[in-house]
Amino acid sequence: MARFVDNFWEVEFNSTVGFDIIMKRLHDGREACKEYEKFLKERAKAEELYAQTLIRLTKKLTFKEEIDGTLRRSIDEVIAQTETIGNSHNNMHQRLLEEAKKVEEFRETQREVRKREEELVKKMQSQKKDSYSRVINSKKNYESKCKEADQAEESAFRARQSPNAKEIEKLTNKKDKTRSYAEIADDQYKAAVDALEVTRKDWEKQMATFCVKTQALEQDRIKYLRNSMWVYTNVASIQCCTDDKLYERMRDSLEKCSDKEDIDSFINSKRTGSAKPGNIDLIVIYNHTNVDCFNCKYKKICIHCQITCVLVGTNLYH
């Protein structure tokens, strides 16, 4: 496996490109953790809403008009198992919230380590940059003093041809003084370079440590999110299996539902009898004369209209 410590250096002395790239990866990884955490919370919210809807539904439906029988027992089983499914999904909602909390804690732990390592490297970067600036300034000063010493030495050399002894002495003293300043500047320059090299090695060591630790952080993050998503998948899968077992109980009850048995039970408990009402005899007697009616066994004519419709055993008059 490739390593951060071998791949995020820069030739330019004060460059922080490699460091910045790693830090961006860590920050992006932190945002990914936040998004996954949000996903778990939203998924848990969906489970909670689904669970509450199922439970509320089972409380509304009573089927109180359905008589006792195999169908009623199947209905009761479907309602009971639906409520159990709702409670089970509510448990899944709690489990997902717990997993989201773990992701948050993991993210915060990583943030603390990352921040500590980041501050250490930034501190060394600042020291290295300051040391580098001192080297540049001392080098400029050294070059300037050397140039002044060379000029003073050249002037003193030319003055040896002059008859003016005071001028020669003056230029000679200046030559010696500028040469002394140049030597001091040289010492300062060398000290700055040495100090920079010490700082550079300290920075390099700190940067190497940073690379190792941040790679470990990134590897841990990838593994953790993978494992957490595996947990999520298992939780959802187990929930599906649980649901299927509960639905299987419903199926078992429905298999026992018998229209024949329920019809027989209803008839046996509510029957009124098998005898039907008898026929009603209709007697129509019509005669235009006062003779006896051959259709009427009573041989009587209605005294009012000569048309008689008489029920057997009733009054002969309309």
C-alpha positions as CSV (number, residue, x, y, z in Angstrom):
1,M,0.0,0.0,0.0
2,A,1.3,3.5,-0.9
3,R,2.1,5.8,2.0
4,F,1.4,9.5,2.6
5,V,4.9,9.9,4.0
6,D,6.4,9.1,0.6
7,N,4.2,11.1,-1.6
8,F,3.4,14.6,-0.2
9,W,6.7,16.5,-0.2
10,E,7.6,19.6,-2.3
11,V,10.9,20.8,-3.7
12,E,10.1,24.4,-3.1
13,F,11.4,25.1,0.4
14,N,8.4,26.8,2.0
15,S,5.7,25.0,0.0
16,T,2.7,23.6,2.0
17,V,0.9,22.0,-1.0
18,G,1.3,18.4,0.2
19,F,0.2,19.4,3.7
20,D,-2.8,21.3,2.3
21,I,-3.9,18.4,0.1
22,I,-3.8,16.0,3.1
23,M,-5.7,18.5,5.3
24,K,-8.4,18.9,2.6
25,R,-8.8,15.1,2.4
26,L,-9.3,15.0,6.2
27,H,-11.8,17.8,6.1
28,D,-13.7,16.2,3.2
29,G,-13.6,12.9,5.2
30,R,-15.1,14.7,8.2
31,E,-17.9,16.1,6.0
32,A,-18.6,12.6,4.6
33,C,-19.0,11.4,8.2
34,K,-21.4,14.2,8.9
35,E,-23.4,13.3,5.8
36,Y,-23.6,9.6,6.7
37,E,-24.6,10.6,10.3
38,K,-27.4,12.7,8.8
39,F,-28.4,9.8,6.5
40,L,-28.8,7.5,9.6
41,K,-30.9,10.1,11.4
42,E,-33.1,10.6,8.4
43,R,-33.4,6.9,7.9
44,A,-34.3,6.5,11.6
45,K,-36.9,9.2,11.3
46,A,-38.5,7.4,8.3
47,E,-38.6,4.2,10.4
48,E,-40.2,6.1,13.3
49,L,-42.8,7.6,11.0
50,Y,-43.6,4.2,9.5
51,A,-43.8,2.6,12.9
52,Q,-46.1,5.2,14.3
53,T,-48.4,5.0,11.2
54,L,-48.7,1.2,11.5
55,I,-49.4,1.4,15.2
56,R,-51.9,4.2,14.8
57,L,-53.6,2.3,12.0
58,T,-54.1,-0.8,14.2
59,K,-55.7,1.3,16.9
60,K,-58.2,2.7,14.5
61,L,-59.5,-0.5,12.9
62,T,-61.6,-2.8,15.2
63,F,-63.8,-4.7,12.7
64,K,-66.3,-4.9,15.5
65,E,-69.1,-5.8,13.0
66,E,-67.3,-9.0,12.0
67,I,-68.7,-12.1,13.8
68,D,-66.5,-14.6,15.5
69,G,-65.1,-17.2,13.2
70,T,-62.0,-18.1,11.2
71,L,-62.1,-14.8,9.2
72,R,-62.4,-12.8,12.4
73,R,-59.4,-14.7,13.9
74,S,-57.4,-14.0,10.8
75,I,-58.3,-10.3,11.0
76,D,-57.2,-10.1,14.6
77,E,-54.0,-11.9,13.8
78,V,-53.2,-9.5,10.9
79,I,-53.9,-6.4,13.1
80,A,-51.8,-7.9,16.0
81,Q,-48.9,-8.7,13.8
82,T,-49.1,-5.3,12.1
83,E,-48.8,-3.7,15.5
84,T,-45.8,-5.9,16.3
85,I,-44.2,-4.9,13.0
86,G,-44.7,-1.3,14.0
87,N,-43.1,-1.8,17.3
88,S,-40.2,-3.7,15.6
89,H,-39.6,-0.8,13.2
90,N,-39.7,1.6,16.2
91,N,-36.8,-0.5,17.7
92,M,-35.0,-0.2,14.4
93,H,-35.4,3.6,14.6
94,Q,-33.7,3.5,18.1
95,R,-30.9,1.3,16.8
96,L,-30.2,3.6,13.9
97,L,-30.1,6.7,16.2
98,E,-27.6,4.8,18.4
99,E,-25.4,4.1,15.4
100,A,-25.6,7.8,14.3
101,K,-24.4,8.8,17.8
102,K,-21.5,6.4,17.5
103,V,-20.5,8.0,14.1
104,E,-20.7,11.5,15.8
105,E,-18.4,10.4,18.6
106,F,-16.0,8.8,16.2
107,R,-15.9,11.9,14.1
108,E,-15.2,14.1,17.1
109,T,-12.4,11.8,18.3
110,Q,-10.8,12.0,14.8
111,R,-11.2,15.8,14.8
112,E,-9.2,16.2,18.1
113,V,-6.3,14.1,16.8
114,R,-6.3,15.9,13.4
115,K,-6.4,19.3,15.0
116,R,-3.5,18.4,17.4
117,E,-1.3,17.1,14.5
118,E,-2.3,20.1,12.3
119,E,-1.3,22.6,14.9
120,L,2.1,20.9,15.4
121,V,2.9,21.0,11.7
122,K,1.7,24.6,11.3
123,K,3.9,25.6,14.2
124,M,7.0,24.0,12.5
125,Q,6.0,25.5,9.2
126,S,6.0,29.0,10.8
127,Q,9.3,28.4,12.5
128,K,10.8,27.1,9.2
129,K,9.5,30.1,7.3
130,D,10.9,32.5,9.9
131,S,14.3,30.7,9.8
132,Y,14.3,30.9,6.1
133,S,13.6,34.6,6.1
134,R,16.5,35.1,8.6
135,V,18.8,33.2,6.2
136,I,17.7,35.3,3.3
137,N,18.2,38.5,5.3
138,S,21.5,37.4,6.7
139,K,22.7,36.4,3.2
140,K,21.8,39.8,1.8
141,N,23.6,41.4,4.7
142,Y,26.6,39.2,4.2
143,E,26.7,39.9,0.4
144,S,26.4,43.6,1.1
145,K,29.2,43.5,3.7
146,C,31.4,41.5,1.4
147,K,30.8,43.9,-1.4
148,E,31.7,46.8,0.9
149,A,34.9,45.0,2.1
150,D,35.9,44.3,-1.5
151,Q,35.4,48.0,-2.5
152,A,37.3,49.2,0.6
153,E,40.1,46.8,-0.2
154,E,40.3,47.9,-3.8
155,S,40.3,51.6,-2.7
156,A,43.1,50.9,-0.2
157,F,45.1,49.1,-2.8
158,R,44.8,52.1,-5.2
159,A,45.7,54.5,-2.4
160,R,49.1,53.0,-2.0
161,Q,50.1,54.9,-5.0
162,S,49.0,58.2,-3.4
163,P,51.6,60.4,-1.6
164,N,49.0,61.2,1.1
165,A,49.8,59.1,4.1
166,K,46.7,60.1,6.0
167,E,44.5,59.0,3.1
168,I,46.2,55.7,2.9
169,E,45.8,55.1,6.6
170,K,42.1,56.1,6.4
171,L,41.4,53.7,3.5
172,T,43.4,51.0,5.2
173,N,41.4,51.3,8.4
174,K,38.2,51.3,6.4
175,K,39.3,48.2,4.6
176,D,40.1,46.4,7.9
177,K,36.7,47.5,9.4
178,T,34.6,46.5,6.4
179,R,36.5,43.2,6.3
180,S,35.6,42.7,10.0
181,Y,32.0,43.5,9.3
182,A,32.0,41.0,6.5
183,E,33.4,38.3,8.7
184,I,30.7,39.0,11.3
185,A,28.1,38.9,8.6
186,D,29.6,35.7,7.4
187,D,29.3,34.2,10.9
188,Q,25.7,35.4,11.2
189,Y,24.9,34.0,7.8
190,K,26.4,30.6,8.7
191,A,24.6,30.6,12.0
192,A,21.3,31.3,10.3
193,V,21.8,28.5,7.8
194,D,22.7,26.1,10.6
195,A,19.6,27.2,12.6
196,L,17.5,26.8,9.4
197,E,18.8,23.3,8.9
198,V,17.9,22.3,12.5
199,T,14.5,23.8,12.0
200,R,14.1,22.0,8.6
201,K,15.0,18.7,10.1
202,D,12.5,19.3,13.0
203,W,9.8,20.2,10.5
204,E,10.6,17.2,8.3
205,K,10.3,14.9,11.3
206,Q,7.0,16.5,12.3
207,M,5.7,16.4,8.8
208,A,6.6,12.7,8.5
209,T,4.8,12.0,11.8
210,F,1.8,14.0,10.5
211,C,1.7,12.0,7.3
212,V,1.8,8.7,9.2
213,K,-0.9,9.7,11.7
214,T,-3.2,11.3,9.2
215,Q,-2.9,8.2,6.9
216,A,-3.9,6.1,10.0
217,L,-6.8,8.5,10.6
218,E,-8.0,8.2,7.0
219,Q,-7.7,4.4,7.0
220,D,-9.6,4.2,10.3
221,R,-12.3,6.5,8.9
222,I,-12.7,4.4,5.8
223,K,-12.8,1.2,7.8
224,Y,-15.2,2.6,10.4
225,L,-17.7,3.9,7.8
226,R,-17.5,0.7,6.0
227,N,-18.2,-1.3,9.2
228,S,-21.0,1.2,10.2
229,M,-22.7,0.8,6.8
230,W,-22.4,-3.0,7.3
231,V,-24.1,-2.6,10.6
232,Y,-26.8,-0.5,9.0
233,T,-27.3,-3.2,6.2
234,N,-27.5,-5.9,8.8
235,V,-30.0,-4.0,10.9
236,A,-32.2,-3.4,7.8
237,S,-31.8,-7.0,6.7
238,I,-32.7,-8.4,10.1
239,Q,-35.7,-6.1,10.1
240,C,-36.8,-7.5,6.8
241,C,-36.4,-11.1,8.2
242,T,-38.4,-10.1,11.3
243,D,-41.1,-8.6,9.1
244,D,-41.3,-11.7,7.0
245,K,-41.6,-14.0,10.1
246,L,-44.5,-11.8,11.3
247,Y,-46.1,-11.9,7.9
248,E,-45.7,-15.7,7.9
249,R,-47.8,-15.8,11.1
250,M,-50.4,-13.8,9.2
251,R,-50.2,-16.3,6.3
252,D,-50.6,-19.2,8.7
253,S,-53.7,-17.7,10.2
254,L,-55.1,-16.9,6.7
255,E,-54.6,-20.5,5.6
256,K,-56.9,-21.6,8.4
257,C,-59.6,-19.2,7.3
258,S,-62.5,-21.2,5.9
259,D,-65.6,-19.8,4.2
260,K,-67.4,-23.2,4.8
261,E,-66.6,-23.2,8.5
262,D,-67.6,-19.6,8.9
263,I,-70.9,-20.1,7.0
264,D,-71.7,-23.2,9.1
265,S,-70.9,-21.4,12.3
266,F,-73.1,-18.5,11.4
267,I,-76.0,-20.7,10.5
268,N,-75.7,-22.8,13.6
269,S,-75.6,-19.8,15.9
270,K,-78.2,-17.6,14.1
271,R,-80.6,-20.0,12.4
272,T,-84.4,-19.3,12.8
273,G,-85.8,-22.5,11.3
274,S,-86.4,-24.4,8.1
275,A,-90.3,-24.3,7.8
276,K,-91.7,-21.7,5.4
277,P,-95.1,-19.9,5.5
278,G,-98.0,-21.7,3.9
279,N,-100.0,-20.5,0.8
280,I,-102.9,-18.1,1.1
281,D,-106.1,-19.3,-0.7
282,L,-107.7,-16.7,-2.9
283,I,-111.5,-17.1,-3.6
284,V,-113.1,-15.0,-6.3
285,I,-116.9,-15.2,-6.7
286,Y,-118.6,-13.4,-9.6
287,N,-122.2,-13.6,-10.5
288,H,-124.7,-11.3,-12.3
289,T,-127.8,-13.0,-11.0
290,N,-129.1,-14.0,-7.6
291,V,-128.2,-17.7,-8.3
292,D,-125.8,-19.6,-6.2
293,C,-122.1,-19.2,-7.2
294,F,-120.6,-22.5,-8.2
295,N,-117.1,-21.3,-7.2
296,C,-118.0,-20.5,-3.7
297,K,-118.4,-23.5,-1.5
298,Y,-120.6,-21.4,0.8
299,K,-122.9,-20.8,-2.2
300,K,-123.5,-17.2,-1.0
301,I,-123.7,-14.0,-3.0
302,C,-122.6,-10.6,-1.6
303,I,-125.8,-8.7,-0.8
304,H,-124.1,-5.4,-1.8
305,C,-122.5,-6.0,-5.3
306,Q,-123.0,-9.6,-6.3
307,I,-119.1,-9.9,-6.4
308,T,-117.7,-11.7,-3.5
309,C,-114.0,-12.2,-2.6
310,V,-114.0,-14.1,0.6
311,L,-111.3,-15.7,2.6
312,V,-112.3,-19.0,3.9
313,G,-113.6,-18.7,7.4
314,T,-114.1,-14.9,7.3
315,N,-117.2,-12.8,7.2
316,L,-119.2,-13.2,3.9
317,Y,-119.7,-9.5,3.6
318,H,-117.2,-7.0,2.1
